[in-house]
Each structure stands twice: as C-alpha cells, then as structure tokens.
Amino acid sequence: MSTSTYAFVFSGDDNWQMSVPDNWDIALIELDGTEKVLGHRKIDGAICKVMKTHDGKLVALSKHQV
C-alpha cells in the first residue's frame, strides 16, 4: 500500500551527508514502506530522516508539517 507525502528529494550529485540545502527540493512523492533508512540530516532547520526508495531516490522526511 503506497502513500503520497511531501518530502525533501535529493537532486544533487554529491554525497547526501555533505550536501547543502540547495541540493534538496520539496516534492510530493509515493512511499511504499520499503524505504531504507540511511541516517539523519538537518535541512531547512529541521532534522530529517534520510531514506532511499526502491527506485533509488534519496528522500528526507521531517516531523514538521510543510
């Protein structure tokens, strides 16, 4: 069962751990529950959980509503 949610999506070519906020875009994406948690990253002032989706996208979810 997939759900759509707003998340930060990594759009840069660099390592996500060393990325800058400009390397992330906010977008509506589909999550299916099989995402792999890679770690945490501060993006736009919030600590976000960084995950890799089944199709290779790097996304970051925040507890804050966007």
MOPAC internal coordinates of N, CA, C and O (Angstrom, degrees):
PM7 1SCF
backbone

  N    0.0000 0     0.00 0     0.00 0    0    0    0
  C    1.4484 1     0.00 0     0.00 0    1    0    0
  C    1.5316 1   108.56 1     0.00 0    2    1    0
  O    1.2310 1   120.02 1   -58.43 1    3    2    1
  N    1.2963 1   117.56 1   121.57 1    3    2    1
  C    1.4502 1   120.37 1  -178.64 1    5    3    2
  C    1.5219 1   110.44 1  -101.13 1    6    5    3
  O    1.2310 1   121.80 1   -25.90 1    7    6    5
  N    1.3297 1   114.16 1   154.10 1    7    6    5
  C    1.4515 1   120.29 1   176.46 1    9    7    6
  C    1.5192 1   108.21 1  -132.27 1   10    9    7
  O    1.2310 1   120.97 1   -29.10 1   11   10    9
  N    1.3248 1   115.75 1   150.90 1   11   10    9
  C    1.4526 1   120.78 1   176.73 1   13   11   10
  C    1.5153 1   108.49 1  -100.03 1   14   13   11
  O    1.2310 1   120.77 1   -41.71 1   15   14   13
  N    1.3065 1   116.14 1   138.29 1   15   14   13
  C    1.4505 1   121.27 1   178.20 1   17   15   14
  C    1.5205 1   109.39 1  -149.78 1   18   17   15
  O    1.2310 1   120.96 1   -24.24 1   19   18   17
  N    1.3274 1   115.77 1   155.76 1   19   18   17
  C    1.4575 1   119.27 1   173.97 1   21   19   18
  C    1.5213 1   108.36 1   -81.93 1   22   21   19
  O    1.2310 1   120.22 1   -44.86 1   23   22   21
  N    1.3110 1   117.19 1   135.14 1   23   22   21
  C    1.4530 1   121.89 1   179.85 1   25   23   22
  C    1.5184 1   109.08 1  -149.06 1   26   25   23
  O    1.2310 1   121.00 1   -18.91 1   27   26   25
  N    1.3246 1   115.69 1   161.09 1   27   26   25
  C    1.4498 1   121.03 1   170.82 1   29   27   26
  C    1.5178 1   106.98 1   -79.41 1   30   29   27
  O    1.2310 1   120.05 1   -49.69 1   31   30   29
  N    1.3246 1   117.51 1   130.31 1   31   30   29
  C    1.4636 1   122.58 1  -178.89 1   33   31   30
  C    1.5273 1   108.25 1  -115.50 1   34   33   31
  O    1.2310 1   120.45 1   -53.53 1   35   34   33
  N    1.3264 1   116.74 1   126.47 1   35   34   33
  C    1.4541 1   121.30 1  -178.37 1   37   35   34
  C    1.5170 1   110.10 1   -71.84 1   38   37   35
  O    1.2310 1   120.89 1   -53.78 1   39   38   37
  N    1.3319 1   115.90 1   126.22 1   39   38   37
  C    1.4581 1   120.39 1  -177.92 1   41   39   38
  C    1.5268 1   112.37 1  -121.45 1   42   41   39
  O    1.2310 1   120.16 1  -172.52 1   43   42   41
  N    1.3281 1   117.31 1     7.48 1   43   42   41
  C    1.4613 1   121.18 1  -178.42 1   45   43   42
  C    1.5132 1   112.29 1   -94.17 1   46   45   43
  O    1.2310 1   121.33 1    -8.36 1   47   46   45
  N    1.3195 1   115.07 1   171.64 1   47   46   45
  C    1.4595 1   121.09 1   178.68 1   49   47   46
  C    1.5226 1   112.24 1  -100.14 1   50   49   47
  O    1.2310 1   120.63 1   174.77 1   51   50   49
  N    1.3285 1   116.40 1    -5.23 1   51   50   49
  C    1.4558 1   121.10 1  -177.40 1   53   51   50
  C    1.5252 1   110.87 1   -88.48 1   54   53   51
  O    1.2310 1   121.03 1    -6.55 1   55   54   53
  N    1.3030 1   115.63 1   173.45 1   55   54   53
  C    1.4545 1   122.32 1   175.50 1   57   55   54
  C    1.5272 1   109.11 1   -62.63 1   58   57   55
  O    1.2310 1   119.57 1   -49.24 1   59   58   57
  N    1.3240 1   118.42 1   130.76 1   59   58   57
  C    1.4607 1   121.82 1  -177.61 1   61   59   58
  C    1.5250 1   111.66 1   -60.51 1   62   61   59
  O    1.2310 1   120.10 1   150.57 1   63   62   61
  N    1.3404 1   117.41 1   -29.43 1   63   62   61
  C    1.4551 1   120.11 1  -178.61 1   65   63   62
  C    1.5297 1   111.51 1   -69.76 1   66   65   63
  O    1.2310 1   120.09 1   154.13 1   67   66   65
  N    1.3252 1   117.43 1   -25.87 1   67   66   65
  C    1.4602 1   122.18 1  -178.46 1   69   67   66
  C    1.5273 1   111.45 1  -106.47 1   70   69   67
  O    1.2310 1   119.69 1  -171.54 1   71   70   69
  N    1.3197 1   118.20 1     8.46 1   71   70   69
  C    1.4573 1   122.19 1  -174.38 1   73   71   70
  C    1.5258 1   112.00 1   -72.14 1   74   73   71
  O    1.2310 1   121.06 1   -17.78 1   75   74   73
  N    1.3208 1   115.58 1   162.22 1   75   74   73
  C    1.4602 1   122.42 1   175.39 1   77   75   74
  C    1.5274 1   107.89 1  -108.99 1   78   77   75
  O    1.2310 1   119.47 1   -19.05 1   79   78   77
  N    1.3300 1   118.62 1   160.95 1   79   78   77
  C    1.4637 1   120.18 1  -177.79 1   81   79   78
  C    1.5210 1   114.68 1   -53.27 1   82   81   79
  O    1.2310 1   119.93 1   150.39 1   83   82   81
  N    1.3356 1   117.75 1   -29.61 1   83   82   81
  C    1.4681 1   119.84 1   179.17 1   85   83   82
  C    1.5279 1   112.67 1   -64.88 1   86   85   83
  O    1.2310 1   120.21 1   163.96 1   87   86   85
  N    1.3377 1   117.20 1   -16.04 1   87   86   85
  C    1.4658 1   120.80 1   179.53 1   89   87   86
  C    1.5257 1   112.79 1   -85.66 1   90   89   87
  O    1.2310 1   120.30 1  -176.76 1   91   90   89
  N    1.3197 1   117.03 1     3.24 1   91   90   89
  C    1.4568 1   121.32 1  -178.85 1   93   91   90
  C    1.5244 1   109.38 1  -122.77 1   94   93   91
  O    1.2310 1   120.75 1   -42.01 1   95   94   93
  N    1.3351 1   116.18 1   137.99 1   95   94   93
  C    1.4604 1   122.16 1   175.98 1   97   95   94
  C    1.5225 1   107.68 1  -120.00 1   98   97   95
  O    1.2310 1   120.25 1   -30.97 1   99   98   97
  N    1.3256 1   117.13 1   149.03 1   99   98   97
  C    1.4637 1   119.71 1   175.04 1  101   99   98
  C    1.5260 1   107.49 1   -90.10 1  102  101   99
  O    1.2310 1   120.53 1   -48.39 1  103  102  101
  N    1.3180 1   116.59 1   131.61 1  103  102  101
  C    1.4603 1   119.93 1  -176.41 1  105  103  102
  C    1.5228 1   109.70 1  -151.08 1  106  105  103
  O    1.2310 1   121.15 1   -20.64 1  107  106  105
  N    1.3266 1   115.41 1   159.36 1  107  106  105
  C    1.4601 1   122.15 1   174.40 1  109  107  106
  C    1.5217 1   107.09 1   -87.99 1  110  109  107
  O    1.2310 1   120.38 1   -59.37 1  111  110  109
  N    1.3191 1   116.88 1   120.63 1  111  110  109
  C    1.4581 1   120.78 1  -177.74 1  113  111  110
  C    1.5264 1   110.13 1  -129.26 1  114  113  111
  O    1.2310 1   121.26 1   -17.85 1  115  114  113
  N    1.3241 1   115.20 1   162.15 1  115  114  113
  C    1.4658 1   122.09 1   176.68 1  117  115  114
  C    1.5215 1   109.51 1   -95.94 1  118  117  115
  O    1.2310 1   120.34 1   -48.86 1  119  118  117
  N    1.3195 1   116.95 1   131.14 1  119  118  117
  C    1.4605 1   121.91 1   174.37 1  121  119  118
  C    1.5180 1   108.08 1  -114.50 1  122  121  119
  O    1.2310 1   120.68 1   -40.05 1  123  122  121
  N    1.3364 1   116.30 1   139.95 1  123  122  121
  C    1.4643 1   118.52 1  -178.79 1  125  123  122
  C    1.5274 1   113.51 1  -117.06 1  126  125  123
  O    1.2310 1   120.21 1  -177.38 1  127  126  125
  N    1.3366 1   117.20 1     2.62 1  127  126  125
  C    1.4577 1   120.45 1   177.39 1  129  127  126
  C    1.5155 1   113.96 1    90.70 1  130  129  127
  O    1.2310 1   119.73 1   177.88 1  131  130  129
  N    1.3235 1   118.13 1    -2.12 1  131  130  129
  C    1.4665 1   120.63 1  -179.70 1  133  131  130
  C    1.5309 1   111.94 1  -103.72 1  134  133  131
  O    1.2310 1   120.16 1  -170.55 1  135  134  133
  N    1.3355 1   117.30 1     9.45 1  135  134  133
  C    1.4560 1   120.89 1  -177.90 1  137  135  134
  C    1.5401 1   110.66 1   -64.51 1  138  137  135
  O    1.2310 1   121.16 1   -36.76 1  139  138  137
  N    1.3237 1   115.39 1   143.24 1  139  138  137
  C    1.4603 1   121.65 1   179.18 1  141  139  138
  C    1.5239 1   108.98 1   -96.51 1  142  141  139
  O    1.2310 1   120.16 1   -53.31 1  143  142  141
  N    1.3272 1   117.31 1   126.69 1  143  142  141
  C    1.4595 1   121.52 1   178.70 1  145  143  142
  C    1.5222 1   109.09 1   -77.50 1  146  145  143
  O    1.2310 1   120.75 1   -53.81 1  147  146  145
  N    1.3442 1   116.16 1   126.19 1  147  146  145
  C    1.4540 1   121.85 1  -178.71 1  149  147  146
  C    1.5227 1   112.32 1  -101.97 1  150  149  147
  O    1.2310 1   120.06 1   152.27 1  151  150  149
  N    1.3146 1   117.48 1   -27.73 1  151  150  149
  C    1.4583 1   121.13 1  -177.77 1  153  151  150
  C    1.5067 1   110.87 1   157.19 1  154  153  151
  O    1.2310 1   120.86 1    21.25 1  155  154  153
  N    1.3242 1   115.95 1  -158.75 1  155  154  153
  C    1.4560 1   121.65 1  -178.40 1  157  155  154
  C    1.5183 1   109.88 1  -128.26 1  158  157  155
  O    1.2310 1   121.05 1   -29.45 1  159  158  157
  N    1.3238 1   115.59 1   150.55 1  159  158  157
  C    1.4710 1   121.60 1  -176.35 1  161  159  158
  C    1.5161 1   108.49 1  -147.18 1  162  161  159
  O    1.2310 1   120.05 1   -40.70 1  163  162  161
  N    1.3396 1   117.51 1   139.30 1  163  162  161
  C    1.4642 1   121.22 1   175.39 1  165  163  162
  C    1.5160 1   108.04 1   -84.69 1  166  165  163
  O    1.2310 1   120.74 1   -60.58 1  167  166  165
  N    1.3324 1   116.19 1   119.42 1  167  166  165
  C    1.4714 1   122.58 1   179.46 1  169  167  166
  C    1.5199 1   107.78 1  -131.76 1  170  169  167
  O    1.2310 1   120.76 1   -53.97 1  171  170  169
  N    1.3132 1   116.15 1   126.03 1  171  170  169
  C    1.4742 1   121.93 1  -179.67 1  173  171  170
  C    1.5206 1   112.40 1    50.60 1  174  173  171
  O    1.2310 1   120.40 1  -138.87 1  175  174  173
  N    1.3078 1   116.85 1    41.13 1  175  174  173
  C    1.4591 1   121.70 1   175.20 1  177  175  174
  C    1.5107 1   115.63 1    82.83 1  178  177  175
  O    1.2310 1   119.53 1   178.50 1  179  178  177
  N    1.3191 1   118.51 1    -1.50 1  179  178  177
  C    1.4631 1   121.63 1  -179.54 1  181  179  178
  C    1.5257 1   110.25 1  -117.52 1  182  181  179
  O    1.2310 1   120.68 1   -36.46 1  183  182  181
  N    1.3131 1   116.30 1   143.54 1  183  182  181
  C    1.4617 1   120.17 1   173.98 1  185  183  182
  C    1.5255 1   107.21 1   -80.87 1  186  185  183
  O    1.2310 1   120.84 1   -58.19 1  187  186  185
  N    1.3209 1   116.00 1   121.81 1  187  186  185
  C    1.4650 1   121.76 1  -176.41 1  189  187  186
  C    1.5198 1   110.56 1  -115.08 1  190  189  187
  O    1.2310 1   120.89 1   -32.89 1  191  190  189
  N    1.3152 1   115.90 1   147.11 1  191  190  189
  C    1.4556 1   122.30 1   173.50 1  193  191  190
  C    1.5207 1   107.97 1   -84.52 1  194  193  191
  O    1.2310 1   120.16 1   -59.35 1  195  194  193
  N    1.3411 1   117.30 1   120.65 1  195  194  193
  C    1.4609 1   121.84 1  -179.33 1  197  195  194
  C    1.5260 1   108.81 1   -93.45 1  198  197  195
  O    1.2310 1   121.11 1   -50.32 1  199  198  197
  N    1.3353 1   115.48 1   129.68 1  199  198  197
  C    1.4597 1   121.42 1  -178.10 1  201  199  198
  C    1.5169 1   110.20 1  -132.79 1  202  201  199
  O    1.2310 1   121.13 1   -22.70 1  203  202  201
  N    1.3118 1   115.45 1   157.30 1  203  202  201
  C    1.4671 1   121.80 1   174.69 1  205  203  202
  C    1.5258 1   107.59 1  -111.64 1  206  205  203
  O    1.2310 1   120.82 1   -53.41 1  207  206  205
  N    1.3339 1   116.05 1   126.59 1  207  206  205
  C    1.4615 1   120.62 1  -179.36 1  209  207  206
  C    1.5263 1   110.38 1   -81.74 1  210  209  207
  O    1.2310 1   120.53 1   -10.63 1  211  210  209
  N    1.3290 1   116.60 1   169.37 1  211  210  209
  C    1.4578 1   121.31 1  -178.96 1  213  211  210
  C    1.5241 1   112.49 1   -61.93 1  214  213  211
  O    1.2310 1   120.38 1   156.17 1  215  214  213
  N    1.3452 1   116.87 1   -23.83 1  215  214  213
  C    1.4664 1   119.49 1   179.56 1  217  215  214
  C    1.5262 1   112.85 1   -98.24 1  218  217  215
  O    1.2310 1   120.30 1  -167.00 1  219  218  217
  N    1.3463 1   117.04 1    13.00 1  219  218  217
  C    1.4574 1   121.26 1   172.76 1  221  219  218
  C    1.5138 1   116.66 1    91.70 1  222  221  219
  O    1.2310 1   119.53 1  -179.96 1  223  222  221
  N    1.3376 1   118.50 1     0.04 1  223  222  221
  C    1.4670 1   120.21 1   178.78 1  225  223  222
  C    1.5242 1   109.76 1   -74.76 1  226  225  223
  O    1.2310 1   121.17 1   -35.95 1  227  226  225
  N    1.3292 1   115.36 1   144.05 1  227  226  225
  C    1.4527 1   121.02 1   172.68 1  229  227  226
  C    1.5134 1   107.45 1   -99.80 1  230  229  227
  O    1.2310 1   120.60 1   -56.03 1  231  230  229
  N    1.3235 1   116.47 1   123.97 1  231  230  229
  C    1.4499 1   121.55 1  -179.17 1  233  231  230
  C    1.5234 1   109.33 1  -129.45 1  234  233  231
  O    1.2310 1   121.06 1   -25.17 1  235  234  233
  N    1.3301 1   115.58 1   154.83 1  235  234  233
  C    1.4557 1   120.76 1   178.89 1  237  235  234
  C    1.5211 1   108.49 1  -130.29 1  238  237  235
  O    1.2310 1   120.92 1   -52.25 1  239  238  237
  N    1.3124 1   115.85 1   127.75 1  239  238  237
  C    1.4582 1   121.79 1  -179.62 1  241  239  238
  C    1.5109 1   109.86 1  -107.82 1  242  241  239
  O    1.2310 1   120.81 1   -41.95 1  243  242  241
  N    1.3142 1   116.05 1   138.05 1  243  242  241
  C    1.4526 1   123.01 1   177.73 1  245  243  242
  C    1.5216 1   109.50 1  -110.29 1  246  245  243
  O    1.2310 1   120.37 1   -27.50 1  247  246  245
  N    1.3076 1   116.90 1   152.50 1  247  246  245
  C    1.4657 1   120.07 1   175.48 1  249  247  246
  C    1.5232 1   110.83 1   -75.11 1  250  249  247
  O    1.2310 1   120.37 1   162.22 1  251  250  249
  N    1.3310 1   116.91 1   -17.78 1  251  250  249
  C    1.4597 1   121.33 1  -178.50 1  253  251  250
  C    1.5139 1   110.19 1   -80.36 1  254  253  251
  O    1.2310 1   120.22 1   -38.07 1  255  254  253
  N    1.3258 1   117.19 1   141.93 1  255  254  253
  C    1.4604 1   121.95 1   173.98 1  257  255  254
  C    1.5150 1   109.08 1   -70.45 1  258  257  255
  O    1.2310 1   120.38 1   -39.21 1  259  258  257
  N    1.3004 1   116.88 1   140.79 1  259  258  257
  C    1.4754 1   121.62 1   177.09 1  261  259  258
  C    1.5034 1   108.99 1   -98.60 1  262  261  259
  O    1.2310 1   120.10 1   180.00 1  263  262  261

